[in-house]
Amino acid sequence: MKLTESLQHLKKFTYTLNSLSEEEWTNFSTIWQTGEAKRKSILTSKGETEKTLYFITEGVQRAYYLTADDKEATIVFTYPFSFSGVADSFLTQTPSLYFFETLTQSSFLKTSHSKVMELLDRYPNLERFISRATAFALKGALERQVELQTFSAEQKFTTLLTRSPQVLRLIPHKYLASYLGIDAATFSKLLSTVRV
């Protein structure tokens, strides 16, 4: 996807959260560059501080936690058109507890933490935009926490497919099972018995 087309998607997404003045948008749009990564590329490793903010234009990515016994726990998936990266590490500039990888060939816009912070210092309205984006991300994380702690396996499965029906064809089932906190056999059983 060309830079101009990608920036139009970024603008549309940005304006759904917070309108910007022409000057604010012009300056915000100039800090981005295009990037791409092959399938199964690690973009951020555990222990690294996230210096990059991504806006996804093609592909699917995930963040996951690696346990002491090398078991992967998928935390979140991202796909077009949304921001991505290890958000808590990016915002706090502390080492990441997670890995961030592409599951498919991916294209994106990317910018650096320093460029974002420079603009936030200059434009309070952009700071409001980041605050709103962070608030919606927190809202989603808390809703997911409730699902993980209180929903049955079938409820988790149904909720995921109602919210994001495309995931079955985009994401390998082992990662979906991990995301839901259920084993692969249970996921397979739900896949053959539950209709959404």
N, C-alpha and C positions, 0 to 999 in steps of 0.2 A: 504494500500500500504506500502511495506517495506521501510525502510530508504534508502537502496542503490538504489532502483528504483526511489524513490522520488528525491534523489539527482541527478540522471541522468536527470530527467526532469528539475530540477533547473539549472543544468549545460548547457543543451541545450538552455534554455531560456536566461540565462546569456550571453552565447557566441553569441547569435543573436544581442545583444546590444553592447558588448565589450569583446574581447578576453582577457583572463587572462593567466598569466604564470602558470606553474605547481605549484610553491610555493604559488602564490596568490590563486589559486583554492583550493589547499589543506587546506590552513588556512581558507578560506571563507567557505568551506564545513563543517568544524568541529564545526562551531558555531550554527548549526541547530539541532533541535530535532523534532521528530514527535509529532503531537497532533491531537485531534479530538473533535468534538462537536456535540451534538444532534441537530435536527431540532429546529428552533426558539430559539436558545441560543444567548443571548446578550454577545458579546465578549468585547465590549467597550461601555460605557455609556456616554451620554452628561456630560461634566464637568470633566471627567477623562482625564488624559494625556496618550496618546497612547505610551506604552512602548514596544509593540510587533510588529514585522514585520512578516507577514505571506506569505508563498508561497503555494497557493492552489493546492492540488492534486486531491481532489474529492469534489463535491457539489457546491452549489450556495449560495452566500452571498449578502448582500446589506448594504449600508450605507444610513441612512435617517435622515431627520431633523424633529423635532417635534415642531409644531407651538404652540402658546400660548393657542389656543383652541383645543389642542390635535389632530390636523390633521397631518398625516404623509406625508412628501414629500420625495420620494425616489430620492437619488442623484446619486448613481452608483450601478451597479451589478458587481460581480466578480465571475469567475469560472476558472476551470483548463485551462491552467497552467499559472498562473499570480501571481504577488505580490498583497497583500491585507492588509487591516487595514485602519485606519483613517490617510491617508498620511500626511496631513498638520500638524496634532497634533504630529505625529511621528517625522517629520523633524524639527519642531520648538520647540518641547517639551512644548507646551502650551495646556491648556484644550480643549478638543474636543467640537465642537458645534453639533456633530452628534452622533447617535447610530450606531453601527456596529453589525449586527446579521447574523446568519446562516438562510437561508430559507429552506435548506435541511440538512440532515446528512452530515457533512463535515469532511474531513481529510486534513491535511496541515503540512508543515514544519513551525517552528516558531523559532525566535531568538529575542534577546533583543536589545534595542536601545544602551545600553552601549557596547555590543559586536560588533555591527556594527561600532560604532564610534571609538572603539579601533583599528579595522582593517583599517578604513579610514585614521587614523593617521599614520599607518605603511605603507600603500600601496596607493600611489597617483593614481595608475591605477584603484583601486577599487572606489576611489572617482569619477573618470571619469565615471565609470559604473553607479554609483548612479545618477550622473548628467545627463547622457543620459536617464536613466529610468524616472527621474523626468521631463526632457524636453518632452518626449513622452506623459507622463501623462498630462502635461500642454497643449500640442497640442490637445489632445483628449478633455480636459475640455473646451477649447476655441471653438472647433468645435461644441461641444454640446450646448454651450451657444448661438451660432449663430442659431442653429436649434430651440432651445426653444423660441428665441425672434423673429425669422423671418419666420419660416415654418408654414404652415397650419397644422391642426390636421392630415389630410391625408398624407401630406408630412412627418411629424414626424413618423407616423405609418409605412409608406413605407420604409423610411430610416432605421428605427430600424430593420425591418424584412429582408431587403436586407443585412444589415451588420451582423445581428445575428439571422438567421432564427430559431435556436434551442430554442430561449427564450419562444416561445409559449407553448412548452411542458415542459419546465423546471421551469417557474416562474408563479405564480398565476397572473391572468389578472389584478387584482386590483392594484398590484405593478407595472405592466407595464404601466397602465393608469397613475398612480402617477408619474412615471419616465418621461413619455411624457408630463405631465402637462395638461392632459385632463381628463374629468370625465368618470366614468365607463360606462355610457350609450353610450357616443360617441365612446369609445373603442369597445364596443360590436357591435355597428353599423358598424364601420370600419372593424371589424373582419368578418362580414357577407357580406360586399360589395366589399372590396378591395382585388384584387388578386395580389400577388407578384410573 
